[in-house]
Amino acid sequence: MLAAVSTAPPPSSPQATPALRDRGDACPGTLRLHAADDGALARVRVPGGVLTVRQAQAQALADAALRLGDGELHLTSRGNVQVRGLRDACGGEPAGLLDAAGLLPSPEHERVRNIVASPLSGLDGHGTRDVRPWLTDLDAALCASAVSRGLSGRFLFALDDGRGDVAPLGADVTVRATADDGALMSLGSARESLRVAADDAPRAALLAAEVFLECARHAGGRVWRIDELGSRGPESALAVRRRLAESGIGSVRVRRDTTVTGGPPPGVVGSALCVHAPLGRLTAPQWQELAEVAPGELRLTPWRGIVVPAPDLTDSERSAALSRLAATGLVTDPSSPWPGVGACIGRPGCGKSRADVRADAARTLAAASESRLPLYRSGGERRCGHPRGDRVDVIATAEGGYRLTGPDGDGPPRTTDLDDVSRLATALAAITS
């Protein structure tokens, strides 16, 4: 049964006051695991989503999942990887495997290497700059900074090659390439950016993060994200400009660029193969096939997809490789509804979840394909892994059904209740019409 469409008051703005918490940052990593109902969970930071094949980084992740976990790799909305179902007796084995493959260059920084980057940069002729050098420099600078160890595991950097794909992901520090060999650096959701020289961009991003830590200490609470500084946000922006000037980096205040695009669609795009992993789950055979068709590296995306750079393959070879990946169950068809459907882990992996949201998402895939907006299913109000942007939230309720909430332009969100998942299409029509 569907309840009448209603409106709810908009959520309070994070800009009002600094965030206050009564506990430390419990965000998991590789050295500090999270205890879930299906076993321990390790979150492996993969800056820019880049994994080498020849240096066995991809194989190390597969080994950790197969030998120690549930046999699958779980992609996150930041292009990182989670290994679930780790046994209590595995001890430091996961970290040992990953360290040997070069995935833990600095144990003190392993939870703060949160960097997303345009996954098609340098591969499809779009964008104004290949951001891979920025990625390498920023990651190295992070790992060399004693101050950056104080960042929360939730603090995020975004390196956008100018096309506007990762710029809207809500990063704390976003650096966007411009056509004039410059870069626009934005802090949180601020409407202004600082224009800096492109060569200075990685160092400017690190300095901005270090200044944030100083401002967070003065805020008096456990502040993990830039937007949580609240009314102190403008002060932090001024402090960043001063720190840049002291470090010899010139900057100019400009209006933030709001041009945005989405993630890469499945298929052959430029000189790359793009595939999507339904609900972010990669089985061992799928991962093995990806590693076999990849000439040198894999790029994990914040949209739970994988980009395989293949500049040296012919068109026919790329087509054949894409067919091999499709045969494993990976999505290669740009018309598939799967890229528009996401979900948290749900039951039985999470004890706080009220439903097996992934099974329900698969069961209602056809109905979801009728939605003009992406859908994200959550087992409860925490909405773990919830991505940014306009979408329909499908949240499990204590009564055993779901509550659907969709955007309504500039007004409050529209909601409707659903107690029978088979009627999802009707519910979607009620809130998106």
SULQUI-V253423 format. One record per residue. N is the residue number from 1. RES is the residue in one small letter. OMEGA is omega in whole degrees, -180 to 180 (NA if undefined). NEAR is the number of other ideal C-beta (glycine too) atoms within 12 Angstrom. D_CENTER is the distance of its C-alpha to the mean C-alpha in Angstrom with 2 decimals. Layout:
<<N;RES;OMEGA;NEAR;D_CENTER> <N;RES;OMEGA;NEAR;D_CENTER>>
//
This chain:
<<1;m;180;15;34.46> <2;l;174;25;32.59> <3;a;177;22;33.09> <4;a;178;13;33.84> <5;v;180;26;31.05> <6;s;175;20;30.73> <7;t;180;18;29.07> <8;a;179;20;27.54> <9;p;-180;10;27.48> <10;p;179;14;24.37> <11;p;179;14;22.26> <12;s;-177;10;23.40> <13;s;176;14;21.83> <14;p;-178;21;19.97> <15;q;-170;22;22.15> <16;a;-177;16;25.34> <17;t;177;19;25.70> <18;p;179;28;23.95> <19;a;177;27;22.09> <20;l;-179;16;24.37> <21;r;-179;19;23.51> <22;d;178;8;26.00> <23;r;179;10;24.00> <24;g;-179;14;21.93> <25;d;-179;24;18.26> <26;a;-179;20;17.90> <27;c;-175;31;14.28> <28;p;175;29;14.89> <29;g;177;36;14.89> <30;t;-180;43;17.13> <31;l;176;27;20.26> <32;r;-174;22;19.83> <33;l;176;33;19.10> <34;h;179;29;18.53> <35;a;178;19;21.38> <36;a;-178;30;20.48> <37;d;180;20;23.12> <38;d;180;26;22.54> <39;g;-179;28;22.80> <40;a;-178;34;20.90> <41;l;174;37;17.17> <42;a;176;46;15.85> <43;r;-176;42;12.29> <44;v;178;46;12.43> <45;r;179;45;10.65> <46;v;-176;44;10.67> <47;p;-178;44;10.76> <48;g;-178;43;9.92> <49;g;-172;48;9.45> <50;v;176;41;13.25> <51;l;177;43;15.55> <52;t;176;25;19.28> <53;v;-177;29;21.52> <54;r;179;16;24.85> <55;q;171;18;24.01> <56;a;177;21;23.07> <57;q;178;35;19.55> <58;a;-179;42;18.51> <59;q;179;31;21.71> <60;a;177;36;21.19> <61;l;178;46;18.07> <62;a;179;36;20.14> <63;d;-180;29;23.07> <64;a;-179;47;21.31> <65;a;-176;37;20.24> <66;l;-174;25;23.68> <67;r;-170;22;25.95> <68;l;-174;33;24.43> <69;g;-176;34;21.94> <70;d;177;30;21.81> <71;g;-179;27;21.75> <72;e;172;31;18.31> <73;l;-175;43;14.91> <74;h;-179;40;11.99> <75;l;-179;44;8.59> <76;t;-180;43;5.56> <77;s;174;40;2.76> <78;r;-180;42;1.82> <79;g;175;46;4.90> <80;n;-177;42;7.02> <81;v;173;45;10.01> <82;q;172;46;12.03> <83;v;-174;46;15.78> <84;r;175;38;17.57> <85;g;179;32;21.28> <86;l;-178;35;22.35> <87;r;-180;20;26.06> <88;d;-174;12;27.61> <89;a;-175;11;29.83> <90;c;176;25;27.24> <91;g;-178;16;27.32> <92;g;-179;22;25.84> <93;e;180;25;25.76> <94;p;-180;43;21.99> <95;a;179;28;21.77> <96;g;179;22;24.87> <97;l;-176;32;23.59> <98;l;179;37;20.42> <99;d;-180;22;22.50> <100;a;-180;20;25.03> <101;a;178;28;22.54> <102;g;-179;24;21.40> <103;l;177;40;17.98> <104;l;-177;31;19.25> <105;p;178;23;20.97> <106;s;-179;27;21.38> <107;p;-179;22;21.45> <108;e;-176;21;21.65> <109;h;-169;34;18.33> <110;e;-180;35;16.29> <111;r;-176;38;14.12> <112;v;-179;38;13.73> <113;r;-179;43;12.52> <114;n;-178;45;8.99> <115;i;170;49;8.88> <116;v;-179;47;6.99> <117;a;180;51;9.97> <118;s;-172;48;11.57> <119;p;179;51;11.86> <120;l;-177;42;15.33> <121;s;179;40;16.68> <122;g;-174;32;20.28> <123;l;-173;30;20.46> <124;d;178;28;21.38> <125;g;177;16;23.47> <126;h;-174;25;21.23> <127;g;-177;33;19.77> <128;t;-177;26;22.20> <129;r;173;31;21.26> <130;d;-174;28;19.75> <131;v;180;45;17.18> <132;r;177;30;17.49> <133;p;175;22;20.27> <134;w;-178;45;18.25> <135;l;180;38;15.52> <136;t;-177;21;18.42> <137;d;-178;29;20.22> <138;l;-180;42;17.55> <139;d;178;37;16.59> <140;a;-180;22;20.35> <141;a;177;32;21.10> <142;l;-177;38;18.66> <143;c;180;28;20.30> <144;a;-175;19;23.69> <145;s;176;26;23.38> <146;a;-178;17;25.01> <147;v;-174;24;23.86> <148;s;177;35;20.10> <149;r;-179;24;20.51> <150;g;180;26;20.79> <151;l;175;40;17.24> <152;s;174;29;15.36> <153;g;179;30;12.67> <154;r;-179;32;10.60> <155;f;-171;41;11.51> <156;l;171;42;9.08> <157;f;175;50;10.49> <158;a;179;46;9.85> <159;l;-175;51;12.49> <160;d;-177;48;13.51> <161;d;177;39;16.55> <162;g;-177;36;18.13> <163;r;178;37;17.18> <164;g;180;27;14.84> <165;d;-180;40;11.75> <166;v;179;49;9.05> <167;a;-178;41;11.64> <168;p;-171;30;11.07> <169;l;174;39;7.53> <170;g;179;31;9.56> <171;a;176;39;9.48> <172;d;175;43;12.66> <173;v;179;52;14.01> <174;t;176;46;13.46> <175;v;-176;50;15.85> <176;r;-178;46;16.90> <177;a;176;42;19.68> <178;t;-174;30;22.90> <179;a;-176;16;25.75> <180;d;179;16;28.22> <181;d;176;16;26.73> <182;g;179;29;25.07> <183;a;175;43;21.72> <184;l;179;41;20.66> <185;m;-179;52;18.98> <186;s;-180;44;17.72> <187;l;-180;46;17.37> <188;g;-179;39;15.25> <189;s;179;29;16.51> <190;a;-177;29;19.86> <191;r;178;17;21.70> <192;e;176;25;23.05> <193;s;173;35;21.86> <194;l;177;40;23.75> <195;r;178;31;24.91> <196;v;176;39;25.33> <197;a;-177;25;26.48> <198;a;-178;31;23.96> <199;d;-179;20;25.33> <200;d;-170;30;24.76> <201;a;-180;45;21.11> <202;p;-180;38;19.59> <203;r;178;32;22.34> <204;a;180;43;21.99> <205;a;179;50;18.31> <206;l;179;42;19.38> <207;l;178;39;22.43> <208;a;179;48;20.55> <209;a;180;46;18.55> <210;e;176;33;21.91> <211;v;178;39;23.61> <212;f;-180;41;21.09> <213;l;177;34;22.05> <214;e;179;23;25.66> <215;c;180;35;25.21> <216;a;178;37;23.42> <217;r;-180;19;26.45> <218;h;-179;17;28.80> <219;a;174;27;27.06> <220;g;178;16;28.48> <221;g;176;22;25.64> <222;r;-176;22;22.55> <223;v;-173;35;20.20> <224;w;-176;35;16.64> <225;r;-178;38;15.03> <226;i;-179;45;16.97> <227;d;179;33;17.44> <228;e;176;32;19.00> <229;l;177;38;21.87> <230;g;-176;28;23.33> <231;s;178;17;26.65> <232;r;-178;31;26.28> <233;g;179;35;23.53> <234;p;177;21;26.16> <235;e;-179;23;27.87> <236;s;179;38;24.83> <237;a;177;33;24.51> <238;l;179;22;28.19> <239;a;178;27;27.80> <240;v;180;42;25.15> <241;r;179;29;27.61> <242;r;-179;20;30.38> <243;r;177;29;28.53> <244;l;-179;32;27.69> <245;a;179;20;31.36> <246;e;-179;15;32.59> <247;s;177;20;30.58> <248;g;179;15;32.09> <249;i;178;30;29.15> <250;g;179;19;30.30> <251;s;179;34;28.20> <252;v;178;21;28.98> <253;r;178;23;27.58> <254;v;177;21;26.60> <255;r;-177;15;25.08> <256;r;176;26;21.35> <257;d;-177;29;20.58> <258;t;176;17;19.15> <259;t;-176;18;19.19> <260;v;172;23;16.02> <261;t;179;26;15.28> <262;g;177;29;12.90> <263;g;-178;41;11.20> <264;p;178;41;13.91> <265;p;175;31;16.21> <266;p;179;34;17.59> <267;g;175;30;20.74> <268;v;-180;34;22.20> <269;v;-177;32;20.80> <270;g;179;27;22.89> <271;s;-176;25;23.37> <272;a;170;40;20.32> <273;l;180;45;19.75> <274;c;178;44;16.68> <275;v;179;50;16.14> <276;h;176;39;14.02> <277;a;-179;40;13.92> <278;p;-180;33;15.15> <279;l;175;39;13.20> <280;g;-177;42;11.08> <281;r;178;34;14.34> <282;l;178;43;16.01> <283;t;179;24;19.67> <284;a;178;26;21.71> <285;p;178;21;23.65> <286;q;-179;35;20.65> <287;w;179;41;19.21> <288;q;179;27;22.76> <289;e;177;31;23.29> <290;l;-179;43;20.21> <291;a;-178;35;21.56> <292;e;-179;20;25.00> <293;v;-177;36;24.29> <294;a;178;36;22.10> <295;p;-176;23;24.56> <296;g;-177;22;22.73> <297;e;172;32;18.97> <298;l;175;47;15.85> <299;r;178;45;12.62> <300;l;-176;47;9.54> <301;t;176;45;7.27> <302;p;179;43;3.86> <303;w;178;45;6.79> <304;r;176;43;7.94> <305;g;180;44;10.57> <306;i;174;48;12.57> <307;v;178;45;14.57> <308;v;176;48;17.92> <309;p;-178;37;19.76> <310;a;-176;34;23.39> <311;p;-176;21;25.49> <312;d;178;14;28.61> <313;l;174;23;28.76> <314;t;179;13;31.05> <315;d;-179;14;30.13> <316;s;178;12;31.86> <317;e;177;20;30.09> <318;r;179;31;26.65> <319;s;179;19;27.85> <320;a;179;19;29.20> <321;a;179;34;26.04> <322;l;178;33;24.04> <323;s;177;21;26.73> <324;r;-180;26;26.40> <325;l;179;40;22.71> <326;a;-179;26;23.52> <327;a;179;16;26.25> <328;t;-179;27;23.86> <329;g;175;25;22.13> <330;l;-176;39;19.10> <331;v;179;36;18.79> <332;t;-177;39;20.42> <333;d;-178;21;21.99> <334;p;179;22;20.43> <335;s;-180;14;22.40> <336;s;177;26;20.85> <337;p;-174;27;19.54> <338;w;180;34;16.89> <339;p;179;35;14.00> <340;g;-178;38;14.80> <341;v;177;40;14.81> <342;g;-180;44;12.29> <343;a;171;46;13.33> <344;c;-177;39;12.99> <345;i;177;41;15.15> <346;g;175;38;18.26> <347;r;-3;25;21.74> <348;p;-175;21;23.08> <349;g;-177;33;20.26> <350;c;-179;31;19.84> <351;g;180;16;23.13> <352;k;-179;23;21.97> <353;s;-180;33;21.02> <354;r;-176;27;23.84> <355;a;172;34;23.31> <356;d;-170;24;22.22> <357;v;-179;40;19.57> <358;r;177;34;18.53> <359;a;179;22;22.20> <360;d;179;35;22.75> <361;a;179;38;19.92> <362;a;-177;23;21.57> <363;r;-176;20;24.96> <364;t;-177;33;24.29> <365;l;-178;28;22.42> <366;a;179;19;25.42> <367;a;-180;29;25.50> <368;a;-178;37;21.83> <369;s;180;23;22.63> <370;e;-177;22;24.99> <371;s;176;32;22.48> <372;r;179;19;21.89> <373;l;174;30;18.52> <374;p;178;34;15.52> <375;l;173;44;15.95> <376;y;-180;40;13.93> <377;r;179;47;16.16> <378;s;179;38;16.21> <379;g;180;37;18.96> <380;g;-175;27;19.72> <381;e;180;19;19.16> <382;r;176;19;16.53> <383;r;-179;29;13.96> <384;c;179;33;11.67> <385;g;-177;32;8.08> <386;h;-179;30;9.18> <387;p;179;38;7.24> <388;r;173;29;9.06> <389;g;179;26;12.19> <390;d;179;24;15.44> <391;r;174;32;15.63> <392;v;175;42;17.94> <393;d;178;40;17.18> <394;v;-170;46;19.22> <395;i;179;38;19.90> <396;a;-179;38;22.42> <397;t;180;26;25.49> <398;a;-178;16;28.03> <399;e;178;15;30.60> <400;g;178;16;28.95> <401;g;179;26;27.60> <402;y;170;42;24.62> <403;r;180;35;24.22> <404;l;178;45;22.67> <405;t;180;39;21.58> <406;g;179;35;21.04> <407;p;-180;24;21.14> <408;d;-179;23;24.67> <409;g;-179;11;24.65> <410;d;-178;8;25.48> <411;g;178;12;27.00> <412;p;-179;17;25.91> <413;p;177;28;23.77> <414;r;-178;30;25.79> <415;t;173;30;25.87> <416;t;-178;36;27.77> <417;d;-177;29;28.36> <418;l;179;38;28.45> <419;d;179;22;30.46> <420;d;-174;19;30.57> <421;v;180;31;27.46> <422;s;-180;18;29.77> <423;r;-179;22;30.17> <424;l;-178;35;26.54> <425;a;179;26;27.62> <426;t;-180;26;30.21> <427;a;179;38;27.86> <428;l;179;37;25.40> <429;a;-177;22;28.42> <430;a;-176;27;29.51> <431;i;-179;37;26.54> <432;t;-179;30;25.55> <433;s;NA;17;29.12>>
//
